[in-house]
Amino acid sequence: MSAPPSSTAIPQVSVSGSSPDAEPGPRLAERLGLPSLETLREAFPGFAVSVLVAATAQFLSEHYGAPAMLMALLLGLALNFLADEGTKTAPGIAFTARTVLRLGVALLGARISVDMLAALGPRAIGLVVAGVVLTILFALVVTRLIGRDWRFALLTGGSVAICGASAAMAIAAVLPKHEKSERDLVFTVLSVTVLSTVAMVIYPMLAQLFGFDARDSGVFLGGTIHDVAQVVGAGFSIGPEVGETATLVKLIRVSMLAPVVLVFSLAIRSRGLADQVEGKRPPLLPGFVLGFLVLATVNSLGLVPRALADAAGVLSRWALLIAIAAVGIKTSLRKMLEVGPGAIALLVIQTLFLGICIVAGIHWIA
C-alpha cells in the first residue's frame, strides 16, 4: 500500500533565482530609466490637466494671436492649487514638468543637421556662436553686480543666448537645486517669452531701419529673438527668404544647447556643486540631452525622413507646451513676484546686449 501524499507545500522555485513575488516589469523599467506602469497611472490626472491647459493655450494662440507658451504659463499659474500636496493631480503635474519636458527637448535634435550648418557659412556660424558665448559671460558679470548668484546668471544668460524657454528648462535640469529654483525657472520662462513676443513686433522694423537685406535681416532676427515660434513669425512677416534664413539661424542657436549644457555640467561637477542622488553623482549629460545629440547625429546622416523630422518637431513643440503648463501650475505667482525689478532689468539688458553683438557682427561679416 502506497504512502499518502504529503500535505507539505512544495516551495516555488524561480528560474531567475529571484522571489516569486518579484515584479520584473517595474524593476526593468527602473533599470532603463523609464516610468513604471504604476507611476504612469498615478501621473495621469495631472498630465491630463496639463494637456488641457496646453490645448487651451494653443486655441487662444490660434484665434487671438497670443503666444502659446505665454498663455500656457499664465493659465498654469492660475491653477496653482492643483499642485498642492495631497491632491490627485500633484504627482502627475510634477511628472509632466520633468519627464515630458525632457522628451520635448530631446526631440528638438531631429531638426538639427550638419547640412544646416554648411548652408549658413562659417562667418555666420561664428557670429551665432560668439553671440551665445558672449551673452552668457556678460550675464555672469552683470548678475554678480546686482547681487544675484551664478545659478541665476547661467539660467537667464543661457535662455536669452540660446532658445528661450526650452533652454531655460534644459539648463535648470543640470543646475544645483535650491529653495527658489522653481520660482527662478518660471520667472525666466515668463520673461523671455514676453521679451521674445515684443521683439517679434519691433525687430522687423529695426531690420528695415538698419537697411539690412534679406539675408542680413534673417541673421539678425534668428540671432536675437529668443523663441523659435517668434523667430518664424518675425521672419516671414518680412518675406519668405528672410523667414527661411531666420529659422535656419535660430536652429543653429538651438544646436548650441547640448554643448552649453555639457560645459555647465562640467563646471558644476569640477567645483563639487552637483546635486547627488542616493550618494551618486548625476551623469555628465542628462539623458534628454544625449537624446538630442543622438537625433541630431542620425538626422545629419540622412537617416531621418523629412516627414518624420517634421512630426518630431510638432511633437517636441507640444511636449514643451504641456511641460510649460505643468511648470506654471507648480509655481506660486506670489513667490515668483519676489524676484524683484532687478531681475527683470537683468533679462532686458542681456537681450539688448545680444542684439548689439549680432548687429555689430552683421557689419563685420558683410
C-alpha positions as CSV (number, residue, x, y, z in Angstrom):
1,M,0.0,0.0,0.0
2,S,1.5,3.3,-1.1
3,A,2.1,6.2,1.3
4,P,-0.4,9.0,1.2
5,P,0.8,12.2,-0.5
6,S,2.5,14.6,1.8
7,S,0.5,17.7,2.8
8,T,3.6,19.8,2.9
9,A,3.5,22.5,0.3
10,I,6.1,22.3,-2.4
11,P,8.2,25.5,-2.4
12,Q,8.1,27.5,-5.7
13,V,11.4,27.9,-7.4
14,S,12.1,30.9,-9.6
15,V,14.1,30.2,-12.7
16,S,15.8,33.5,-12.5
17,G,16.7,32.9,-8.8
18,S,14.5,35.7,-7.6
19,S,11.5,35.6,-5.3
20,P,8.2,34.6,-7.0
21,D,6.7,37.8,-5.7
22,A,9.2,39.9,-7.6
23,E,7.8,42.1,-10.3
24,P,10.2,42.2,-13.2
25,G,8.3,44.8,-15.1
26,P,8.8,47.7,-12.7
27,R,12.4,46.7,-12.0
28,L,13.2,46.6,-15.7
29,A,11.5,50.0,-16.3
30,E,13.5,51.4,-13.4
31,R,16.7,49.9,-14.8
32,L,16.1,51.5,-18.2
33,G,15.2,54.8,-16.6
34,L,11.5,54.5,-17.8
35,P,8.5,55.3,-15.6
36,S,6.6,52.2,-14.3
37,L,3.0,51.5,-15.2
38,E,2.0,52.4,-11.6
39,T,3.9,55.7,-11.9
40,L,2.1,56.4,-15.2
41,R,-1.3,55.6,-13.7
42,E,-0.7,57.9,-10.8
43,A,0.5,60.6,-13.1
44,F,-2.5,60.5,-15.5
45,P,-4.8,63.1,-13.7
46,G,-2.0,65.7,-13.5
47,F,-0.9,65.0,-17.0
48,A,-4.4,65.3,-18.3
49,V,-4.8,68.7,-16.7
50,S,-1.5,69.9,-18.2
51,V,-2.7,68.7,-21.7
52,L,-6.0,70.6,-21.3
53,V,-4.2,73.8,-20.3
54,A,-1.8,73.4,-23.2
55,A,-4.7,72.8,-25.7
56,T,-6.5,75.9,-24.3
57,A,-3.3,77.9,-24.7
58,Q,-2.9,76.7,-28.3
59,F,-6.6,77.7,-29.0
60,L,-6.0,81.2,-27.7
61,S,-2.8,81.5,-29.7
62,E,-4.5,80.5,-33.0
63,H,-7.6,82.6,-32.5
64,Y,-6.3,85.7,-30.8
65,G,-2.6,85.8,-31.7
66,A,-1.3,85.4,-28.2
67,P,2.0,83.3,-27.8
68,A,1.0,79.8,-26.9
69,M,3.9,79.4,-24.4
70,L,2.9,82.6,-22.6
71,M,-0.7,81.6,-22.4
72,A,0.1,78.1,-21.1
73,L,2.3,79.6,-18.4
74,L,-0.3,82.2,-17.3
75,L,-3.2,79.7,-17.3
76,G,-1.0,77.3,-15.3
77,L,-0.2,79.9,-12.7
78,A,-3.9,80.5,-12.2
79,L,-4.3,76.8,-11.4
80,N,-1.6,76.5,-8.8
81,F,-4.0,75.0,-6.2
82,L,-4.0,71.7,-8.3
83,A,-0.3,71.2,-7.4
84,D,-1.0,71.3,-3.6
85,E,0.3,68.4,-1.7
86,G,-2.3,65.7,-1.3
87,T,-4.3,66.5,-4.4
88,K,-4.8,63.8,-7.1
89,T,-3.2,65.9,-9.7
90,A,0.0,66.9,-7.9
91,P,2.1,63.7,-8.8
92,G,1.2,64.0,-12.5
93,I,1.9,67.7,-12.7
94,A,5.4,67.1,-11.2
95,F,5.9,64.2,-13.6
96,T,4.9,66.3,-16.6
97,A,7.0,69.2,-15.6
98,R,10.0,66.9,-15.5
99,T,9.7,64.0,-17.9
100,V,7.5,65.4,-20.7
101,L,9.8,68.5,-20.7
102,R,12.9,66.3,-21.3
103,L,11.1,64.5,-24.1
104,G,10.4,67.8,-25.8
105,V,14.0,69.0,-25.6
106,A,15.3,65.7,-26.9
107,L,13.0,65.7,-29.9
108,L,14.4,69.2,-30.9
109,G,17.5,67.3,-32.1
110,A,15.6,65.8,-35.0
111,R,15.5,69.3,-36.6
112,I,19.3,69.8,-36.4
113,S,21.8,68.6,-39.1
114,V,25.3,69.3,-40.4
115,D,23.9,70.4,-43.7
116,M,22.2,73.2,-41.9
117,L,25.5,74.4,-40.6
118,A,27.1,74.2,-44.0
119,A,24.3,76.2,-45.6
120,L,24.8,79.2,-43.4
121,G,28.6,79.6,-43.9
122,P,31.5,79.8,-41.4
123,R,31.3,83.5,-40.7
124,A,27.6,83.5,-39.8
125,I,28.1,80.4,-37.7
126,G,31.0,82.1,-35.9
127,L,28.7,85.1,-35.3
128,V,26.0,83.0,-33.8
129,V,28.4,81.1,-31.5
130,A,30.1,84.3,-30.4
131,G,26.7,85.8,-29.6
132,V,25.8,82.8,-27.4
133,V,29.2,82.7,-25.6
134,L,29.5,86.5,-25.0
135,T,25.9,86.8,-23.8
136,I,26.4,84.0,-21.1
137,L,29.7,85.6,-20.0
138,F,28.0,89.0,-19.9
139,A,25.2,87.5,-17.8
140,L,27.7,86.2,-15.3
141,V,29.4,89.6,-14.9
142,V,26.2,91.7,-14.7
143,T,24.4,89.2,-12.3
144,R,27.3,89.5,-9.9
145,L,27.0,93.3,-9.9
146,I,23.3,93.2,-8.9
147,G,23.9,90.7,-6.2
148,R,22.3,87.6,-7.8
149,D,24.0,84.2,-7.7
150,W,25.7,82.3,-10.5
151,R,22.9,79.9,-11.0
152,F,20.5,82.7,-11.9
153,A,23.1,84.0,-14.3
154,L,23.5,80.7,-16.1
155,L,19.8,80.2,-16.2
156,T,18.9,83.7,-17.6
157,G,22.0,84.0,-19.8
158,G,21.6,80.6,-21.4
159,S,17.9,81.2,-22.1
160,V,18.5,84.5,-23.7
161,A,21.5,83.3,-25.7
162,I,20.1,80.0,-27.0
163,C,16.4,79.3,-27.3
164,G,14.3,81.0,-24.6
165,A,12.0,78.7,-22.6
166,S,13.4,75.4,-24.0
167,A,17.0,76.4,-23.0
168,A,15.8,77.6,-19.6
169,M,14.2,74.3,-18.8
170,A,17.2,72.3,-20.1
171,I,19.7,74.3,-18.1
172,A,17.6,74.2,-15.0
173,A,17.9,70.4,-15.1
174,V,21.6,70.5,-14.5
175,L,21.8,73.4,-12.0
176,P,22.1,72.5,-8.3
177,K,18.6,72.9,-6.7
178,H,17.8,75.4,-4.0
179,E,14.6,76.7,-2.4
180,K,14.0,79.2,-5.2
181,S,14.9,77.1,-8.2
182,E,11.3,76.7,-9.5
183,R,10.5,80.3,-8.9
184,D,13.5,81.4,-10.9
185,L,12.7,79.0,-13.7
186,V,9.1,80.2,-14.1
187,F,10.2,83.8,-13.9
188,T,12.8,83.2,-16.6
189,V,10.4,81.4,-18.9
190,L,7.8,84.1,-18.5
191,S,10.2,86.9,-19.1
192,V,12.0,85.5,-22.1
193,T,8.6,84.7,-23.7
194,V,7.3,88.2,-23.2
195,L,10.6,89.7,-24.5
196,S,10.5,87.4,-27.5
197,T,7.0,88.5,-28.3
198,V,7.9,92.2,-28.1
199,A,11.0,91.5,-30.3
200,M,8.8,89.7,-32.8
201,V,6.9,93.0,-33.3
202,I,9.8,95.5,-33.1
203,Y,12.8,93.7,-34.6
204,P,11.4,93.5,-38.2
205,M,11.0,97.3,-38.1
206,L,14.6,97.6,-36.8
207,A,15.9,95.4,-39.6
208,Q,14.3,97.8,-42.2
209,L,15.6,100.8,-40.2
210,F,19.2,99.4,-40.3
211,G,18.9,98.9,-44.1
212,F,19.5,95.1,-43.9
213,D,19.0,93.0,-47.0
214,A,17.0,89.7,-46.8
215,R,20.0,87.6,-45.7
216,D,21.2,90.1,-43.0
217,S,17.6,90.5,-41.8
218,G,17.3,86.8,-41.3
219,V,20.6,86.6,-39.4
220,F,19.5,89.5,-37.2
221,L,16.1,88.0,-36.4
222,G,17.3,84.5,-36.0
223,G,20.3,85.5,-33.9
224,T,18.4,87.7,-31.4
225,I,14.8,86.6,-30.9
226,H,14.6,84.0,-28.1
227,D,11.9,81.5,-29.1
228,V,11.6,79.6,-32.4
229,A,7.9,80.4,-33.0
230,Q,8.5,84.2,-32.6
231,V,11.5,83.9,-35.0
232,V,9.4,82.3,-37.6
233,G,6.6,84.9,-37.2
234,A,9.0,87.8,-37.4
235,G,11.0,86.4,-40.4
236,F,8.0,85.5,-42.6
237,S,6.3,88.8,-41.8
238,I,9.1,90.4,-43.9
239,G,9.3,87.8,-46.6
240,P,9.9,84.1,-47.4
241,E,13.7,84.4,-47.8
242,V,14.0,86.3,-44.5
243,G,11.8,83.7,-42.8
244,E,13.9,80.8,-44.0
245,T,17.2,82.4,-43.1
246,A,15.9,83.4,-39.7
247,T,14.6,79.9,-38.9
248,L,18.0,78.4,-40.0
249,V,20.0,80.8,-37.9
250,K,17.7,80.1,-34.9
251,L,18.1,76.4,-35.3
252,I,21.9,76.9,-35.2
253,R,21.4,78.6,-31.9
254,V,19.3,75.7,-30.7
255,S,22.1,73.3,-31.7
256,M,24.3,75.1,-29.1
257,L,22.1,73.8,-26.3
258,A,23.9,70.4,-25.9
259,P,27.5,71.8,-25.8
260,V,26.4,74.6,-23.4
261,V,24.7,72.2,-21.0
262,L,27.8,70.0,-21.2
263,V,30.1,72.9,-20.3
264,F,27.8,74.0,-17.4
265,S,27.7,70.4,-16.1
266,L,31.5,70.0,-16.3
267,A,32.0,73.4,-14.5
268,I,29.5,72.4,-11.7
269,R,31.0,69.0,-11.2
270,S,34.5,70.4,-11.1
271,R,33.5,72.6,-8.2
272,G,31.8,69.7,-6.4
273,L,28.4,71.5,-6.5
274,A,26.4,68.9,-8.4
275,D,23.3,67.6,-6.7
276,Q,23.7,64.0,-5.5
277,V,21.0,61.3,-5.7
278,E,21.4,58.4,-3.2
279,G,25.1,59.3,-2.8
280,K,25.8,59.2,-6.5
281,R,26.9,62.0,-8.8
282,P,24.5,62.7,-11.7
283,P,25.6,61.8,-15.2
284,L,27.7,64.3,-17.0
285,L,25.0,64.9,-19.6
286,P,21.3,64.3,-18.7
287,G,19.7,61.6,-20.8
288,F,17.4,64.0,-22.7
289,V,20.5,66.0,-23.9
290,L,22.1,62.7,-25.1
291,G,18.8,62.0,-26.9
292,F,19.1,65.5,-28.5
293,L,22.6,64.7,-29.7
294,V,21.7,61.2,-31.0
295,L,18.7,62.5,-33.0
296,A,20.8,65.4,-34.4
297,T,23.5,62.8,-35.4
298,V,21.0,60.5,-37.0
299,N,19.4,63.4,-38.9
300,S,22.8,64.6,-40.1
301,L,23.4,61.1,-41.6
302,G,20.2,61.4,-43.6
303,L,18.5,58.6,-41.8
304,V,15.5,60.6,-40.7
305,P,12.9,61.2,-43.4
306,R,11.7,64.8,-43.7
307,A,8.2,63.8,-42.8
308,L,9.4,62.1,-39.6
309,A,11.6,65.1,-38.7
310,D,8.7,67.4,-39.1
311,A,6.5,65.1,-37.0
312,A,9.2,65.1,-34.3
313,G,9.3,68.9,-34.4
314,V,5.5,69.1,-33.9
315,L,5.6,66.5,-31.1
316,S,8.5,68.4,-29.5
317,R,6.5,71.7,-29.5
318,W,3.5,70.1,-27.9
319,A,5.6,68.3,-25.3
320,L,7.3,71.6,-24.4
321,L,3.9,73.4,-24.3
322,I,2.4,70.8,-22.0
323,A,5.5,70.9,-19.8
324,I,5.3,74.7,-19.6
325,A,1.7,74.4,-18.5
326,A,2.8,72.0,-15.7
327,V,5.6,74.2,-14.6
328,G,3.2,77.1,-14.3
329,I,0.7,75.0,-12.3
330,K,3.6,74.0,-9.9
331,T,4.6,77.6,-9.2
332,S,3.1,80.2,-6.9
333,L,2.6,83.6,-8.5
334,R,3.2,85.3,-5.2
335,K,6.6,83.6,-4.9
336,M,7.5,84.4,-8.4
337,L,6.9,88.1,-7.9
338,E,9.6,88.1,-5.2
339,V,12.4,88.2,-7.8
340,G,12.1,92.0,-7.9
341,P,12.7,94.6,-10.6
342,G,16.5,94.0,-10.7
343,A,15.9,90.5,-12.2
344,I,13.6,92.0,-14.9
345,A,16.2,94.6,-15.8
346,L,18.9,91.9,-16.0
347,L,17.0,90.0,-18.7
348,V,16.2,93.1,-20.6
349,I,19.9,94.1,-20.5
350,Q,21.0,90.7,-21.6
351,T,18.6,90.8,-24.5
352,L,19.9,94.2,-25.6
353,F,23.5,93.0,-25.3
354,L,22.8,90.0,-27.6
355,G,21.1,92.4,-30.1
356,I,24.1,94.7,-30.1
357,C,26.5,91.8,-30.6
358,I,24.6,90.4,-33.6
359,V,24.2,93.8,-35.3
360,A,27.9,94.5,-34.9
361,G,28.7,91.1,-36.2
362,I,26.5,91.6,-39.3
363,H,28.5,94.7,-40.2
364,W,31.7,92.6,-39.7
365,I,30.6,89.7,-42.0
366,A,29.0,92.0,-44.6
